[in-house]
Amino acid sequence: MDSTLYGLNSDRQGLNFELAIPRLSLTAKRTIDFFGSLLILLFLLPLLLLVAIMVRCSSRGPVFYVQSRVGYRGRNFRLYKFRTMIVDQDHCAEIQRVKQLARQGILLKLKNDSRITPIGRILRRTSIDELPQLLNVLKGEMSLVGPRPLAPFLLDPYPEFSRIRSLVKPGITGLWQIRARELNTNAAYMMEHDVEYIRRFGFRLDLAILLRTIPVCLSGKGAY
């Protein structure tokens, strides 16, 4: 079968492996992503419109929060989420603290973040704020399943790992979401799950992750 071979060696990170993904598998995954995201968007359209109105009326600012994330083959793209924070807060002390810790390998999510709006807390707790990423999937920038899409500054300290993650498209859901996502607080934990997903890349794994995502999101555990 005709395939595209990706290879990467990294003695420092201990991430030595080669990944061969058949082109047919990539085509099938993209087809599922396109029609799956389209159907979900159409089905959830009333909910999405209601949430958009609530976000717009609850606080000053746009409906969507747009941020640059690292995507397939290292190309950055604009990721969409429902806005859950007060506007013009990207340079406040809290976000600077998050960025500083990220450089030390600590992926911190603040439980009592003063930037989050009341409606934003509900959206985050239910993961509804992530639904606009279906537009990214529809556009071909993301997949329904894949490594978590990360901001460039989170990957800057790990260039080899960043290259490995870019072998596949980032996803709305993934291994870390269906496991103990409340423990996803360090770079080593993130690397372990992302590399495992890429090693095991395939339809069966994607289906298993999708089926387990719904109960995990409904539980709200680790989401804030």
N, C-alpha and C positions, 0 to 999 in steps of 0.2 A: 504494500500500500504506500502511495506517495505520502511523504511526511516532511514536516519542517523540523529540523534538529536544532535545539537550543543547548548551549553548553556554557558552564561557568565554573571556574576554579577559585577557591578562596581559602587558603590555609589558615588565615587569621581567624575567620569566623567559623571554620569547620563546616562549610556548606558546599562540599565537593560533590557534585552530581550532574548528570546530563538528563535533559528532559526531551523526549520525543513525542510530539503531539501530531497524530494523523490529521491531515487537512480536512478529511471528511468529518472528523470529530469536531473541529473548530467550526466548520460550516453548520453542522447540526446544532451545536451550542448556540451559535448566533441566531439560527432560525427559531429555536425555542425561546431565546431571549426576546426577540422582536415580537413574535406573536403573543408570548406570555405577558410581556409588559403592556402591550396594546390592550389585551383583554382585561387585565387587572385595572388599567387606567379607566377603561370604559365602565367597568363594573363599579368602581369606587368613585366615579365622577361626582355624584351627589355629595358624598362625604368630603371629597377634596374641595368642592366649592364652599361647603359649610365651614370647613376649617380655615379656608382662605379669608372668608368674611370675618370670622372670629379673630384671627390674627391681625387683620387690618384694623378692626374696631377696638381691639384691646389695648393697643399702644402705638405710638408714633413710629412710622417706618414702613418699609416694603413688606410684602407678604412672604417673599422668599429670601433666604440667606444664601448668598452665592460665594463660594470660596474655591481657590485653586487647589487641586489635588493632583497627585502623581498617578498617571494612568498607564495604559498598555504601552510597552516599549519605551517607558520613561517620559512619554509626552504628557504634559500637564493639561488638565481640562477643568472646566467650570462646573463644580458640583452644586446641585440644587437641594435645598432643604427648606421646610417651613421655618420661618424665623421664630426663634424661641427666646431671644435675648433683646435687651434694650439696644438701640442703635448707637453707633459711634463709641463703642466700648472695646474695640480691638486692641487698644494700647493701654488699657487700664492695668493696675498693679496685679490683678488676678491672672490675666492672660500672660503677662510677662513672667509671672511665677511658673505657670504651666510650661512655657517655652524653655525657661531655664532648667527645670527638672527634666524635660524631654532630652536635653543635651547630655544629661547624666544617665539616660536609660530608664527614666521613670515616667510612665505615661499616666499622668494624674488627671482624674476627673473630679472636679470639686462638687461635693454633695450639697453644699449650701452656697452656691454661686449667686451672688447678689445681682448678677446681670440677667438672670433668667426671669421672664415674666410669669405671672400666675398661669396663663393659658399655656405658656411654654413648658411648665413643669408637667402638665397633663400630657402634652404632646410627646415629651421625652419619655415619660413613664410608660406610655403605650407604644412608643416607637413610631407614632403616626408622623412625626416630623421628618422621618426618612422617606416617606412615600414619594415626594417629588423626584427622588432619584430614579424612579421608573422612566422619567423623561431622559435621563442620562443613558439608561439601558436602551430605550427606543432609538436614541441617536447613535448607538454603537460605542459609546465611551465607557460603559460599564456592562457588567453581566448581572443576572439575578443572583448568582452565586460566585464568590471569589474572595480574595484577600480584602480586608478592610481598606477602603480608600483613605490615604493619609495625606496630610498637608506636607509640602516639601520640607519644612523645617524639622519635622519628625524623622525624616529619612536622611537628612544631611549627614548625621554622624555615622551612617551605615551604608556606604556606597555599594558594597558588594551585595548586601541584602536587598537594597533598592533595585538592583539589576535583576535579582532573582524574582522579586515580586512582579516586575514588569513583564515577565514571561507570559502572564495571563492577565486578563482584564480584572480590575477590582470589582467586588460584588456588593450588592445590598446586604446580603447575609453571607455567613461563612462559618467555618468551624468554631471560631472563638465565640460567636453569638449563641451557638447551640450547646456549648459547654459552660464552664463557669466564667461567664463574661464579667462577673463582679471581681474576678481575680486578674483581669487583663490590665495590670498596672505596671508592667515592666516590659522592656524591649525583648528580653529573652523569651518571655511567655508568648509574645506576639510572633516572634521568629519561628518558634517551635510549631505553632499551628499553621502559619502561612506556608512554611516549607513542607509540612505534612500534606496540606491540601494540594500543592503543586506536584508533589511526588505521586499522589493517588488520583490525580486529575482524571475525571471520567463521569459519565452520565449517572451511574448508580450512586456515586458519592454526592453529586449535585441534588439528586432526587431525595436522598436521605436527609440532607441538610435542609432542603425546602420543607419537607414534611415535619421536621422537628422545630422549625423556626416559629411557626404559629403558636404552639403552646408556650414556648419560651417568651415570646413577646407579650402574650396575654398575662403571664405571671408577673411581668414588670421587674423581675429580679435583676439587679445590677444596672438598671436604667435610671439615670438621673441627670 
